[in-house]
Amino acid sequence: MRAKLSPFFLLILLLNGCAQIKHLDNHDRNRDVNITSSNPEKNGYAVSASLSKGFNKTDRIDTLDRDGAWCWFADPRALYHKGMKEQTYFSWVTGTGDIVIASYNHQTGEYKKNTLFERLQADDHANPTIFIRKDGKIILFYSKHFDKVMRYRISMNAEDVSSFGTEKSFGNNVTYPYPFQLGDDIVIFYRGDTDWHPAMAVSHNNGETFEKPVKFITGGGQRPYTRYAQDPTGAIHVAFTTGHPRNEPSNKIYYVCYKKGKFYKADGSLIKDFGDGANPLNIDTNDAETAYNASNGKGWIWDITVDSLHKPVMVFATFPQDTDHRYHYARWTGTEWYQKQLTTAGKWFPQTPAGVTEPEPNYSGGISLDYDDPSQIYLSKQVKGVFEIMKFSTPDGGVTWDSTVITRNTPSGLINVRPVVPRHHKKGFFDVLWMRGTYTFYTNYHTSIVFQMDSLKNNSDTLSFTPSVQELYKGDSTKINVSFLPTLFLTGKSLIRSNSNSGEKTDFSSF
């Protein structure tokens, strides 16, 4: 899909004065708009169209795509990159298992979307991840939930999602791709092999091929869950669990820093040399330090990044009971792990059918850090029984917090879950994205990808009208072409118009 302007046509029978766009809301877009005057005696007036000052300042929330989902252990799902172009990239898996990548150009408003694999697997664990090489070409990594191989495709052109080369693959029994640039190499972490433990593969030729994968973490439970972040020095900060909280009643959260082939604790002390894969980190021999010891119930990691001093910051969920989910913030102060409970979160978000025992009772609504500013957190929690999105902010390293409501009064039966901040996102643009819709199980979901933007382009850049002025006479009709830029901001919207003539009322129907 390639779109730059989204045209709408307004059928005008007679209008006196200025037709001004006053408000934006979600409605069916595919209808003509009939505008009639309450004063038929007047004839021969000009029609103009403009934007009011408050346009687009309502909820600042819109739909990126009507069919999309993701899990939270494969990233980046979305990222901002400024190279030859200034673009934000997005990726997701659809309800039927299609693998999708999209881009939004901040300079031109152009939005592109491309499906790289149809019906790979209807499973939200299959969401792809985005990597941009030094030459600007894009690599999209993806796999099924427990796929035989890790799959990936490289774009034909730099910073262009419209065409990709043939599919390549490596690895064995894989899930959750997580790529990084380490010097001249591309390194990807993922869950792999028959024991479902974290593995690592390296490419020395810009992703054309990958070396034989090696085990990165061993020990612990059946399948440790991991989150990764890279600081400006190239160090990889890793937060990971003993295993799955469903299987581990005392599921702990650990931390390690991987840099130049060695493992380090948060205080910088050396744990051991990785030995090019010969000596992976071992949970059972206490190689890693414990960031959360399950003192408030079993835990599950959600996100990790670093602060301005390159010290790790993480957020995670704890479960005193499966029906009592709580979100926590933790950061390394330089001498210890400071922890703070942020808020209670309700229970699991899957909409369990009546008479069924919930198979994923530890699926919280979700919590995500701003990768470049960990003082900003987005989360999903139950409010009056409905999962809503909120923003939490701290001015003092997590000691005190302010909260802002992002969604409110969501209809019963719909959920807002798994928020994510695009990697290195441009402030005010796509500040947070999340899933909205219905969700029964990770193979049965009907969700859209929704986003919020705290600031938009200048209002006058958002719509254009052709013609901008039109002479109309009694009984005449004409059409005004209304073009929205960019398309994705205003998909499926209505425009409510008003007449500037004092004392007159104009009957407007919306589309």
VOROVO-882535 format. One line per field, with one value per residue (C-alpha): residue in one letter; residue number from 0; x, z, y. Coordinates in pm, 1 decimal. Example, Ala and Ser with C-alpha at 12.3 -4.5 7.8 and 13.67 -1.06 7.14 Angstrom:
2
rest = A_S $
nr = 0_1 $
px = 1230.0_1367.0 $
pz = 780.0_714.0 $
py = -450.0_-106.0 $
//
This chain:
511
rest = M_R_A_K_L_S_P_F_F_L_L_I_L_L_L_N_G_C_A_Q_I_K_H_L_D_N_H_D_R_N_R_D_V_N_I_T_S_S_N_P_E_K_N_G_Y_A_V_S_A_S_L_S_K_G_F_N_K_T_D_R_I_D_T_L_D_R_D_G_A_W_C_W_F_A_D_P_R_A_L_Y_H_K_G_M_K_E_Q_T_Y_F_S_W_V_T_G_T_G_D_I_V_I_A_S_Y_N_H_Q_T_G_E_Y_K_K_N_T_L_F_E_R_L_Q_A_D_D_H_A_N_P_T_I_F_I_R_K_D_G_K_I_I_L_F_Y_S_K_H_F_D_K_V_M_R_Y_R_I_S_M_N_A_E_D_V_S_S_F_G_T_E_K_S_F_G_N_N_V_T_Y_P_Y_P_F_Q_L_G_D_D_I_V_I_F_Y_R_G_D_T_D_W_H_P_A_M_A_V_S_H_N_N_G_E_T_F_E_K_P_V_K_F_I_T_G_G_G_Q_R_P_Y_T_R_Y_A_Q_D_P_T_G_A_I_H_V_A_F_T_T_G_H_P_R_N_E_P_S_N_K_I_Y_Y_V_C_Y_K_K_G_K_F_Y_K_A_D_G_S_L_I_K_D_F_G_D_G_A_N_P_L_N_I_D_T_N_D_A_E_T_A_Y_N_A_S_N_G_K_G_W_I_W_D_I_T_V_D_S_L_H_K_P_V_M_V_F_A_T_F_P_Q_D_T_D_H_R_Y_H_Y_A_R_W_T_G_T_E_W_Y_Q_K_Q_L_T_T_A_G_K_W_F_P_Q_T_P_A_G_V_T_E_P_E_P_N_Y_S_G_G_I_S_L_D_Y_D_D_P_S_Q_I_Y_L_S_K_Q_V_K_G_V_F_E_I_M_K_F_S_T_P_D_G_G_V_T_W_D_S_T_V_I_T_R_N_T_P_S_G_L_I_N_V_R_P_V_V_P_R_H_H_K_K_G_F_F_D_V_L_W_M_R_G_T_Y_T_F_Y_T_N_Y_H_T_S_I_V_F_Q_M_D_S_L_K_N_N_S_D_T_L_S_F_T_P_S_V_Q_E_L_Y_K_G_D_S_T_K_I_N_V_S_F_L_P_T_L_F_L_T_G_K_S_L_I_R_S_N_S_N_S_G_E_K_T_D_F_S_S_F $
nr = 0_1_2_3_4_5_6_7_8_9_10_11_12_13_14_15_16_17_18_19_20_21_22_23_24_25_26_27_28_29_30_31_32_33_34_35_36_37_38_39_40_41_42_43_44_45_46_47_48_49_50_51_52_53_54_55_56_57_58_59_60_61_62_63_64_65_66_67_68_69_70_71_72_73_74_75_76_77_78_79_80_81_82_83_84_85_86_87_88_89_90_91_92_93_94_95_96_97_98_99_100_101_102_103_104_105_106_107_108_109_110_111_112_113_114_115_116_117_118_119_120_121_122_123_124_125_126_127_128_129_130_131_132_133_134_135_136_137_138_139_140_141_142_143_144_145_146_147_148_149_150_151_152_153_154_155_156_157_158_159_160_161_162_163_164_165_166_167_168_169_170_171_172_173_174_175_176_177_178_179_180_181_182_183_184_185_186_187_188_189_190_191_192_193_194_195_196_197_198_199_200_201_202_203_204_205_206_207_208_209_210_211_212_213_214_215_216_217_218_219_220_221_222_223_224_225_226_227_228_229_230_231_232_233_234_235_236_237_238_239_240_241_242_243_244_245_246_247_248_249_250_251_252_253_254_255_256_257_258_259_260_261_262_263_264_265_266_267_268_269_270_271_272_273_274_275_276_277_278_279_280_281_282_283_284_285_286_287_288_289_290_291_292_293_294_295_296_297_298_299_300_301_302_303_304_305_306_307_308_309_310_311_312_313_314_315_316_317_318_319_320_321_322_323_324_325_326_327_328_329_330_331_332_333_334_335_336_337_338_339_340_341_342_343_344_345_346_347_348_349_350_351_352_353_354_355_356_357_358_359_360_361_362_363_364_365_366_367_368_369_370_371_372_373_374_375_376_377_378_379_380_381_382_383_384_385_386_387_388_389_390_391_392_393_394_395_396_397_398_399_400_401_402_403_404_405_406_407_408_409_410_411_412_413_414_415_416_417_418_419_420_421_422_423_424_425_426_427_428_429_430_431_432_433_434_435_436_437_438_439_440_441_442_443_444_445_446_447_448_449_450_451_452_453_454_455_456_457_458_459_460_461_462_463_464_465_466_467_468_469_470_471_472_473_474_475_476_477_478_479_480_481_482_483_484_485_486_487_488_489_490_491_492_493_494_495_496_497_498_499_500_501_502_503_504_505_506_507_508_509_510 $
px = 0.0_131.2_-59.6_31.0_-300.6_-637.5_-916.5_-1269.2_-1547.3_-1807.5_-2132.2_-2251.9_-2603.6_-2586.1_-2368.2_-2351.1_-2026.6_-1733.8_-1745.0_-1500.0_-1375.1_-1433.9_-1386.4_-1247.0_-1406.5_-1432.2_-1713.2_-1779.5_-1593.3_-1751.2_-2058.0_-2131.9_-2187.9_-2500.0_-2486.8_-2800.3_-2871.9_-3146.0_-3189.3_-3279.8_-3335.4_-2965.5_-2783.1_-2434.5_-2196.4_-1840.2_-1747.6_-1413.1_-1275.2_-1020.5_-913.4_-999.0_-718.9_-823.0_-834.1_-672.0_-635.3_-911.8_-778.2_-474.0_-534.9_-572.7_-549.0_-233.8_-381.4_-708.1_-545.4_-228.8_-80.6_246.3_403.8_660.4_971.6_1076.0_1191.7_1214.5_856.4_873.8_1160.6_1246.9_1542.7_1679.5_1905.6_1842.2_1479.7_1325.5_1090.6_920.6_895.1_636.1_588.8_322.7_153.7_-210.6_-491.7_-438.6_-61.4_57.4_397.1_374.3_614.8_519.4_684.1_577.2_786.1_794.8_899.2_642.8_363.1_393.8_281.9_379.7_279.9_408.6_312.5_627.5_478.2_111.7_-29.1_298.3_119.7_-184.5_0.6_106.7_445.0_523.6_555.8_855.0_1134.4_1307.6_1678.9_1835.2_2184.7_2458.6_2388.0_2021.1_1885.4_1620.6_1627.4_1297.9_1340.0_1044.4_956.6_668.8_613.8_870.7_970.2_1224.6_1441.7_1481.6_1368.3_1468.1_1454.8_1666.4_1518.3_1624.3_1676.1_1781.6_1503.9_1234.0_980.7_821.7_1050.4_1261.9_1493.8_1428.5_1389.8_1702.8_1721.8_1941.0_1903.4_1684.3_1356.5_1340.8_1118.4_1159.1_1424.1_1613.4_1885.4_2162.4_2461.6_2786.9_3073.3_3081.2_2878.1_2506.0_2416.2_2075.0_1948.3_1651.0_1505.1_1626.0_1723.1_1554.9_1589.8_1420.8_1702.4_1846.9_2081.9_2295.2_2398.4_2647.3_2678.7_3011.8_2879.2_2593.6_2335.1_2388.8_2471.0_2490.9_2743.3_2634.3_2429.4_2564.5_2394.8_2386.8_2221.7_2181.7_2025.1_1718.4_1375.1_1246.6_1257.3_1399.9_1237.9_1466.7_1463.6_1763.3_1882.4_2198.3_2369.9_2577.4_2900.2_2767.4_2709.8_2402.8_2199.5_1991.7_1704.2_1578.5_1374.2_1419.8_1150.9_780.1_578.5_314.6_575.6_800.3_628.8_934.3_1015.9_1305.6_1437.9_1811.4_2044.9_2369.7_2568.9_2737.8_3023.6_3313.1_3263.0_3242.0_2966.4_2952.7_2741.5_2562.7_2850.2_3092.3_3264.3_3355.0_3155.9_3337.4_3445.3_3184.9_3455.0_3276.9_2992.5_3193.5_3111.4_2749.5_2602.8_2465.8_2169.8_2222.5_2577.5_2473.8_2658.4_2391.4_2285.1_1928.1_1736.6_1407.5_1399.9_1027.1_963.1_628.4_529.4_666.3_778.8_789.0_1014.9_856.2_1124.1_1477.7_1682.0_1952.0_1952.6_2174.7_2464.4_2419.6_2287.4_2013.3_1645.8_1376.4_1003.0_835.1_515.5_472.3_193.5_106.9_-185.6_-266.5_-560.8_-343.8_-91.4_137.9_384.8_730.6_1014.8_1378.9_1702.6_2066.6_2176.0_2545.7_2545.1_2208.9_1885.1_1625.5_1272.6_930.3_581.5_411.6_53.1_-174.9_-276.9_-578.9_-566.3_-489.1_-622.2_-724.1_-1103.0_-1149.0_-1460.0_-1713.4_-1640.3_-1276.6_-969.7_-744.5_-432.7_-226.1_-311.1_10.7_-61.5_-69.2_-194.4_169.4_425.3_689.6_976.5_1063.9_1390.9_1569.0_1401.4_1322.4_1154.9_856.6_656.9_340.9_125.3_-207.2_-415.2_-772.0_-989.8_-1348.4_-1293.2_-1156.9_-789.9_-686.3_-352.8_-181.3_146.9_362.0_641.4_905.7_1121.5_1348.2_1465.0_1151.5_1092.5_774.3_544.3_275.9_22.1_-170.7_-470.1_-423.1_-745.2_-1067.2_-1420.1_-1327.7_-1641.6_-1678.1_-1559.7_-1260.7_-906.7_-607.7_-292.1_80.5_191.6_527.5_731.1_907.9_1283.5_1445.6_1106.0_1066.2_910.3_548.2_513.9_391.5_465.7_311.1_143.5_-72.7_-318.4_-690.0_-974.4_-1064.8_-828.0_-904.9_-572.3_-243.6_-379.2_-724.3_-717.7_-887.9_-691.4_-588.8_-259.3_-343.1_-115.0_-105.5_76.7_129.1_191.4_105.0_225.1_99.4_-276.6_-264.8_-49.5_-301.6_-581.3_-607.9_-919.4_-968.7_-1112.5_-1056.0_-1319.4_-1632.9_-1921.7_-2255.9_-2605.1_-2943.6_-3013.3_-2656.7_-2435.3_-2062.5_-1788.7_-1493.4_-1196.9_-1064.4_-717.4_-574.9_-202.2_-96.9_-354.3_-301.7_-390.0_-742.8_-855.5_-1228.2_-1307.5_-1594.1_-1576.3_-1826.2_-1874.1_-2013.1_-2140.6_-1967.7_-2272.1_-2402.4_-2752.2_-2778.6_-2782.6_-2657.5_-2760.5_-2455.2_-2442.8_-2118.5_-1939.7 $
pz = 0.0_-89.8_-2.0_25.7_26.1_124.0_-80.6_46.4_-149.8_3.6_-191.8_-126.8_-226.1_-93.3_170.9_291.6_443.6_568.5_617.0_899.3_1022.7_1395.9_1528.5_1453.0_1554.0_1453.0_1208.3_874.9_609.0_288.1_254.0_81.1_299.7_224.2_337.6_302.6_402.1_642.9_452.1_87.9_-2.0_-21.1_-334.6_-473.5_-178.9_-171.6_1.4_175.3_402.8_680.9_1005.9_1350.2_1603.0_1808.7_1522.2_1599.5_1965.9_2095.1_2206.9_1975.2_1929.7_1598.4_1433.2_1249.3_1121.8_1186.5_1204.8_1408.7_1725.3_1896.8_2194.8_2409.0_2393.6_2037.1_1957.8_1812.1_1691.3_1597.6_1561.6_1440.7_1206.7_1040.8_746.4_390.6_498.7_835.5_905.5_1176.0_1103.0_1240.3_1228.5_1342.6_1281.1_1173.0_1307.3_1019.0_1063.8_795.7_861.9_798.3_793.0_742.1_739.4_787.1_631.5_863.5_582.3_315.5_511.9_292.1_449.5_304.5_411.1_286.1_371.5_351.1_436.3_419.3_681.8_847.2_1173.8_1350.1_1677.0_1836.6_1926.8_1553.3_1545.3_1338.6_1447.4_1255.5_1208.1_996.2_868.8_849.2_475.7_547.4_420.0_641.3_776.0_897.1_1125.4_1194.9_1296.1_1400.9_1767.2_1798.4_1432.3_1277.9_1168.0_1216.8_896.6_761.3_448.7_347.8_168.3_-191.7_-130.1_167.3_394.4_169.7_290.1_-52.7_-180.1_-14.8_-128.1_-92.0_249.1_431.8_748.3_1025.5_1369.0_1513.9_1712.2_1736.9_1873.6_1968.3_1743.3_1902.3_1675.2_1750.1_1577.9_1757.8_1583.6_1228.0_1321.7_1346.1_1654.6_1710.3_2032.8_2040.2_2221.3_2052.8_2040.2_2206.2_2560.0_2471.8_2619.7_2505.7_2207.8_2000.7_1635.6_1467.6_1111.6_988.5_643.3_709.7_760.9_435.1_641.1_1011.7_1190.8_1379.0_1682.1_2034.2_2371.9_2559.3_2890.8_3046.5_3363.8_3545.8_3447.2_3124.6_2933.3_3068.5_2923.5_2822.6_2739.0_2594.9_2560.1_2415.7_2557.2_2351.7_2432.9_2263.9_2586.9_2590.7_2912.7_2972.0_3211.9_3228.8_3440.1_3589.2_3353.9_3283.9_3585.5_3511.2_3583.0_3836.6_4167.6_4266.1_3928.5_3981.6_3758.9_3690.2_3530.3_3334.6_3111.0_2802.6_2657.4_2429.2_2480.6_2860.3_3124.1_3394.9_3698.4_3730.0_3938.5_3655.2_3816.1_3579.8_3597.9_3328.0_2965.2_2719.9_2519.5_2184.2_2314.3_2493.9_2836.4_2849.8_3155.9_3395.6_3621.4_3835.5_3934.9_4038.2_3751.0_3722.3_3992.7_4117.3_4052.6_4195.3_4431.4_4411.5_4754.6_4635.8_4438.8_4117.8_3858.7_3482.0_3303.1_3069.5_2965.1_3020.6_2907.1_3052.9_3201.3_3100.4_3296.4_3118.8_3434.8_3382.5_3444.1_3420.7_3471.1_3554.6_3684.2_4007.6_4105.7_4473.9_4320.0_3956.2_3992.3_4150.4_3903.4_4011.9_3816.6_3952.3_3854.2_3934.8_3860.4_3950.0_4161.6_4137.8_4462.4_4474.5_4297.2_4394.6_4354.2_4360.4_4311.8_4061.1_4069.2_4087.7_3742.1_3790.6_3662.4_3326.8_3015.2_2792.9_2777.8_2919.3_2787.7_3051.1_3205.3_3087.2_3312.2_3188.4_3030.6_3056.2_3398.0_3401.1_3083.5_3231.8_3027.7_2980.6_3077.3_2858.4_2908.1_2677.5_2547.9_2550.8_2858.7_3131.1_3341.0_3108.6_3133.6_2957.6_3101.0_3069.6_3379.8_3469.8_3536.4_3628.0_3476.6_3142.6_3041.2_2978.0_2884.4_3125.0_3129.6_3444.5_3481.5_3749.2_3808.3_4067.8_3956.1_4051.0_4402.0_4310.6_4012.9_3828.5_3608.6_3299.8_3148.8_2779.8_2718.5_2913.1_2901.2_2662.5_2587.6_2783.2_2575.5_2428.5_2567.0_2537.2_2602.4_2537.7_2490.8_2325.6_2259.1_1919.8_1963.4_1955.1_1875.6_1764.9_2051.0_1986.7_1706.0_1774.0_2142.8_2222.5_2027.5_2163.3_2077.8_2096.9_2037.6_2162.2_2272.0_2389.9_2340.8_2165.4_1860.4_1876.6_1871.6_1679.1_1758.4_1588.6_1632.1_1783.6_1853.0_2041.2_1935.4_2183.0_1906.4_1539.4_1237.1_1197.3_1155.2_816.7_686.2_777.1_526.9_189.6_-6.1_-382.2_-472.3_-161.2_-270.9_-472.9_-592.0_-522.2_-620.4_-502.4_-621.6_-740.7_-625.0_-637.8_-484.3_-274.8_-264.9_93.0_110.6_438.1_498.2_607.2_532.9_846.1_1090.1_955.8_848.1_906.6_1038.9_1032.1_997.4_1173.3_1001.5_1109.8_929.3_1019.3_925.1_1246.0_1339.8_1077.0_1130.9_875.2_869.4_839.8_811.5_880.7_696.4 $
py = 0.0_341.9_655.0_1017.6_1201.9_1067.0_1232.5_1285.5_1452.9_1681.5_1721.5_2075.5_2184.5_2538.0_2694.7_3052.3_3174.8_2973.1_2596.6_2540.4_2205.6_2205.2_1854.7_1512.2_1185.3_818.1_746.9_581.2_777.8_650.8_872.0_1199.2_1500.8_1702.4_2063.6_2277.1_2633.9_2734.5_3061.4_2978.9_3343.9_3415.2_3317.4_3365.4_3327.9_3204.3_2880.9_2846.5_2578.6_2608.1_2444.1_2569.5_2620.3_2320.5_2074.7_1735.6_1828.8_1599.2_1260.7_1262.1_888.9_710.3_369.6_267.6_-57.9_-238.8_-581.9_-621.6_-769.9_-853.5_-1023.2_-834.7_-1052.7_-963.3_-609.4_-353.5_-373.9_-5.2_241.7_589.5_636.4_947.7_874.8_987.3_990.5_1067.7_777.6_575.8_203.9_-39.2_-416.1_-659.9_-992.5_-999.0_-1214.4_-1456.5_-1466.8_-1222.6_-1060.2_-684.5_-389.8_-25.5_316.6_677.2_955.1_1256.7_1491.1_1399.1_1230.8_922.4_595.8_257.5_-91.3_-425.4_-783.7_-995.1_-1333.3_-1432.6_-1667.6_-1758.9_-1837.0_-1691.9_-1640.7_-1310.7_-1465.6_-1450.3_-1070.9_-951.8_-717.5_-439.2_-378.2_-100.8_-165.2_95.8_131.7_201.2_-129.0_-286.3_-640.7_-784.6_-1086.9_-1316.9_-1668.8_-1883.1_-1962.4_-2244.9_-2223.7_-2458.1_-2165.1_-1791.2_-1620.5_-1281.7_-1067.8_-767.2_-467.5_-409.4_-38.6_172.5_296.5_149.1_-108.2_-163.5_-440.4_-709.7_-985.0_-1355.8_-1516.0_-1633.5_-1843.4_-1986.4_-2146.9_-2419.8_-2420.0_-2040.9_-1761.5_-1391.8_-1224.4_-933.6_-780.9_-528.7_-368.3_-451.6_-275.7_-408.6_-716.2_-777.6_-979.5_-1133.2_-1284.9_-1519.8_-1819.2_-2133.7_-2498.5_-2793.9_-2653.5_-2317.3_-2107.6_-1773.6_-1808.7_-1571.9_-1563.1_-1328.4_-1200.1_-1064.0_-965.7_-725.3_-997.4_-1183.2_-1492.8_-1580.4_-1797.8_-2107.7_-1992.9_-2041.7_-2068.9_-1737.3_-1832.9_-2177.1_-2318.8_-2197.7_-2323.4_-2468.7_-2139.3_-1813.0_-1499.7_-1214.5_-843.3_-659.9_-299.1_-143.8_164.1_412.3_226.1_-87.3_-281.5_-506.9_-497.4_-808.9_-873.6_-1230.1_-1470.3_-1813.2_-1936.1_-1897.0_-1773.2_-2033.2_-2301.9_-2125.6_-2036.0_-1827.9_-1681.2_-1437.7_-1160.3_-1140.5_-890.5_-912.3_-678.6_-822.6_-619.3_-711.6_-1081.7_-1069.9_-1077.6_-809.8_-727.9_-393.7_-252.8_-326.0_-624.5_-907.5_-1230.5_-1425.7_-1440.8_-1568.8_-1743.8_-1697.9_-1912.8_-2178.4_-2035.2_-1910.7_-1745.3_-2007.3_-1925.3_-2235.0_-2140.4_-1787.2_-1621.1_-1353.1_-1108.6_-1103.7_-781.0_-915.5_-1215.8_-1300.5_-1147.9_-1007.5_-1314.5_-1460.2_-1204.8_-1152.3_-907.6_-651.6_-403.7_-276.4_25.3_253.1_601.5_894.4_741.4_406.8_242.0_-19.5_52.7_-213.5_-262.5_-589.7_-747.2_-941.3_-1176.5_-1218.0_-1403.9_-1472.4_-1236.5_-966.6_-821.8_-537.7_-324.7_-242.9_-12.3_-90.8_92.6_46.6_343.9_263.3_66.5_-119.3_-200.4_60.7_-75.8_84.6_-58.6_171.0_49.9_-247.9_-365.7_-590.7_-945.5_-1106.5_-933.5_-1230.9_-1247.6_-1595.3_-1774.9_-1876.9_-2213.9_-2213.4_-2198.8_-1918.7_-2078.3_-1756.8_-1608.0_-1399.3_-1204.3_-855.3_-560.7_-461.1_-196.4_-30.9_213.8_498.1_350.5_688.7_836.9_581.6_849.0_794.1_472.5_356.7_81.6_-96.0_-162.5_-245.3_57.5_-29.5_-371.4_-241.8_-229.6_131.2_294.4_533.8_723.9_741.0_998.9_1050.1_1360.8_1199.6_857.6_670.4_803.9_991.9_945.8_1138.5_962.8_1073.9_898.2_810.7_615.2_642.3_507.9_227.2_23.5_-297.7_-588.9_-403.6_-400.9_-165.1_-367.3_-414.7_-55.5_4.1_318.8_314.3_282.8_630.1_778.2_1137.9_1328.7_1410.6_1156.6_803.3_849.9_513.2_233.8_-47.7_-323.8_-247.7_-491.4_-838.4_-1115.5_-1466.5_-1645.3_-1583.4_-1764.2_-1600.9_-1221.7_-940.9_-628.3_-305.4_-120.9_218.2_514.0_843.2_1159.5_1441.3_1693.3_1705.1_1896.5_2250.7_2233.1_2404.8_2118.9_1850.9_1917.6_2085.0_2180.1_2199.3_2440.0_2648.0_2900.4_2816.1_3035.3_2865.4_2974.9_2865.1_2511.9_2449.2_2165.1_2108.0_1894.1_1996.9_1760.9_1737.2_1581.7_1458.3_1443.5_1191.6_923.4_720.3_997.1_1030.4_686.6_643.3_988.8_1234.3_1609.4_1830.3_2163.7_2499.5_2808.9_3133.4_3347.6_3497.6_3393.3_3120.9_2749.2_2501.8_2137.5_1914.2_1538.6_1361.1_1081.7 $
//
